[in-house]
């Protein structure tokens, strides 16, 4: 009886065992699927986080690129400004140097200059040379009266000028030309008194003699001509004096 019972319950047992195994397998599969899902979810979250991080990094990188571009642009702008400033400074200092040189040149022109005029040495101001030249120009242009005024102004303003004796000579000549014989004689004698050995003295003596002749002072004229020939026998004025003297009666 026992063997038959074993045969009768064997399929049931087998089914039970099989059901148990299937159930365990299903549960294991369910557990494995849940773990896989959790892992997938974890990986998905990780991917999402990584994507977000990558996106943020990309945005940060792009912002950095843009900021760097702006900085480069600003740097280039500053470099241009610096170059412009350097260029402007060069121009400024060049112009300043030119102005300083011009200013120094003007100051130098205003400084007294030591020169020698017909044996007389001294310092002159640019203004006195201009005045002297203007006076001579007036005389040469046929304006002896204007020349007298300028020469008188010069002689008064620059008594120590090396041009003074020459100016005194031309004053005497200008006065003679304007028929101011007395004034011409006085101007000539002033030159001879201060500079008795000046190169213009022979010409001045001749001019004085002519003034005396024009004033009908023949005796004084003769004495002046004789003095000229005696003191300056080799001068051209002495040659002229000899001719003039021979005509005096």
C-alpha positions in Angstrom: 0.0 0.0 0.0 2.8 2.3 0.6 4.3 2.2 -2.9 1.0 3.2 -4.4 0.6 6.2 -2.1 4.0 7.4 -3.2 2.9 7.1 -6.8 -0.3 8.9 -6.1 1.3 11.9 -4.4 4.4 12.2 -6.6 2.8 14.5 -9.2 1.5 16.7 -6.5 4.7 16.9 -4.8 6.4 17.6 -8.1 4.0 20.3 -8.8 4.5 21.8 -5.4 8.2 21.7 -5.7 8.0 23.1 -9.2 5.6 25.9 -8.0 8.0 26.7 -5.2 10.9 26.8 -7.6 9.0 29.0 -10.1 7.9 31.3 -7.3 11.4 31.6 -6.0 12.7 32.2 -9.5 10.0 34.8 -10.1 10.8 36.5 -6.9 14.5 36.5 -7.7 13.7 37.9 -11.1 11.6 40.6 -9.5 14.3 41.4 -7.1 16.9 41.4 -9.9 14.6 43.7 -12.0 14.1 46.1 -9.1 17.8 46.3 -8.5 18.4 46.8 -12.2 15.7 49.6 -12.2 17.3 51.2 -9.2 20.7 51.0 -10.9 19.2 52.3 -14.1 17.5 55.1 -12.1 20.8 55.8 -10.4 22.6 55.8 -13.7 19.9 58.0 -15.3 20.1 60.4 -12.4 23.9 60.3 -12.7 23.7 61.0 -16.5 21.2 63.8 -15.9 23.5 65.3 -13.3 26.4 64.8 -15.5 24.5 66.4 -18.4 23.5 69.3 -16.2 27.1 69.7 -15.0 28.3 69.5 -18.6 25.7 72.1 -19.6 26.7 74.3 -16.7 30.4 73.9 -17.6 29.6 74.6 -21.2 27.7 77.7 -20.3 30.5 78.7 -17.9 33.1 78.1 -20.6 31.1 80.1 -23.1 30.7 82.9 -20.6 34.5 82.7 -20.0 35.1 82.9 -23.7 32.8 85.9 -24.0 34.4 87.5 -21.0 37.9 86.8 -22.4 36.8 88.3 -25.8 35.5 91.4 -23.9 38.8 91.6 -22.0 40.8 91.2 -25.1 38.8 93.9 -26.8 39.3 96.1 -23.7 43.0 95.4 -23.7 43.2 96.2 -27.4 41.3 99.4 -26.8 43.6 100.3 -23.9 46.7 99.5 -26.0 45.3 101.8 -28.7 44.7 104.5 -26.1 48.3 104.0 -24.8 49.7 104.2 -28.3 47.6 107.3 -29.0 48.8 108.8 -25.7 52.4 108.0 -26.6 52.0 109.5 -30.1 50.3 112.6 -28.6 53.1 112.9 -26.0 55.7 112.7 -28.7 54.0 115.4 -30.6 53.5 117.5 -27.5 57.1 117.2 -26.4 58.3 117.9 -29.9 56.2 121.0 -30.1 57.2 122.0 -26.6 60.9 121.5 -27.5 60.4 123.6 -30.7 58.7 126.3 -28.6 61.5 126.2 -26.0 64.1 126.4 -28.8 62.3 129.2 -30.4 61.9 130.9 -27.0 65.6 130.4 -26.2 66.5 131.7 -29.7 64.4 134.8 -29.1 66.0 135.3 -25.7 69.4 134.9 -27.3 68.5 137.4 -29.9 67.6 139.9 -27.1 70.9 139.3 -25.3 73.7 141.9 -25.9 76.2 140.8 -28.6 79.8 141.9 -28.6 80.9 143.2 -31.9 83.5 145.5 -33.5 82.4 148.4 -35.6 85.2 150.2 -37.5 87.7 149.6 -34.7 85.3 150.3 -31.8 84.4 147.2 -29.7 81.3 147.0 -27.6 78.0 145.2 -26.9 74.9 146.0 -28.8 71.2 145.2 -28.4 69.3 144.1 -31.5 67.0 147.1 -31.1 69.8 149.6 -31.4 71.1 147.9 -34.6 67.6 148.1 -36.1 67.3 151.8 -35.2 70.7 152.6 -36.7 69.9 150.7 -39.9 66.6 152.5 -40.2 68.3 155.9 -39.8 70.8 155.1 -42.6 67.9 153.8 -44.8 66.1 157.1 -44.4 69.3 159.0 -45.4 69.9 156.8 -48.5 66.2 157.3 -49.5 66.7 161.0 -49.5 65.1 161.9 -46.2 68.0 163.6 -44.2 65.6 165.2 -41.8 64.1 161.8 -40.8 67.6 160.4 -40.7 68.6 163.2 -38.3 65.7 162.4 -35.9 66.5 158.7 -35.8 70.3 159.3 -35.5 69.7 161.8 -32.6 67.4 159.2 -31.0 70.1 156.5 -31.4 72.9 158.7 -30.1 70.9 159.6 -27.0 69.6 156.1 -26.3 72.9 154.3 -26.9 75.9 156.5 -25.9 78.1 153.4 -25.3 77.3 151.7 -28.5 80.1 150.8 -30.9 77.9 152.4 -33.6 77.9 155.7 -31.7 80.9 157.4 -33.6 79.6 156.2 -37.0 76.1 157.4 -36.1 77.6 160.8 -35.0 79.4 161.0 -38.4 76.1 160.3 -40.3 74.3 162.9 -38.1 76.9 165.5 -39.2 76.4 164.5 -42.9 72.6 164.5 -42.6 72.6 167.9 -41.1 74.9 169.1 -43.9 72.5 167.7 -46.5 69.6 169.5 -44.8 71.8 172.7 -44.8 72.0 172.8 -41.0 75.7 173.7 -41.1 76.0 174.8 -37.5 74.4 171.5 -36.3 76.6 169.5 -38.7 79.8 171.2 -37.4 78.7 170.5 -33.8 78.0 166.8 -34.5 81.3 166.4 -36.3 83.3 168.1 -33.5 81.5 165.8 -30.9 82.9 162.8 -32.8 86.4 164.2 -33.1 86.5 165.1 -29.4 85.5 161.5 -28.2 87.2 159.5 -30.9 90.1 161.6 -32.4 91.6 158.6 -34.1 88.5 157.0 -35.5 88.5 156.1 -39.2 85.6 158.5 -39.8 87.5 161.5 -38.5 89.1 162.5 -41.9 85.6 162.4 -43.6 84.2 164.3 -40.6 86.9 167.0 -40.9 86.1 167.3 -44.7 82.4 167.6 -43.9 83.1 170.3 -41.3 85.3 172.2 -43.8 82.5 172.1 -46.4 80.0 173.4 -43.8 82.4 176.3 -43.1 82.7 177.1 -46.7 78.9 177.1 -47.1 78.8 179.4 -44.1 81.3 181.7 -45.9 83.9 181.0 -43.1 86.8 180.5 -45.5 89.6 181.1 -43.0 88.2 178.4 -40.6 87.6 176.1 -43.6 91.2 176.5 -44.7 92.5 175.7 -41.2 90.3 172.6 -41.1 91.5 171.3 -44.5 95.1 171.9 -43.5 94.6 170.0 -40.3 93.0 167.1 -42.2 96.0 167.0 -44.6 98.5 167.2 -41.8 97.0 164.5 -39.6 95.7 162.1 -42.3 97.9 162.7 -45.3 97.3 159.3 -46.8 93.5 159.3 -46.6 91.2 159.9 -49.6 89.7 162.7 -47.7 93.1 164.4 -47.6 93.3 164.2 -51.4 89.9 165.8 -51.7 91.0 168.5 -49.1 94.0 169.4 -51.3 91.8 169.9 -54.3 89.3 172.0 -52.3 92.1 174.0 -50.6 93.5 174.9 -54.0 90.2 176.4 -55.0 89.8 178.6 -51.9 90.7 182.3 -52.7 
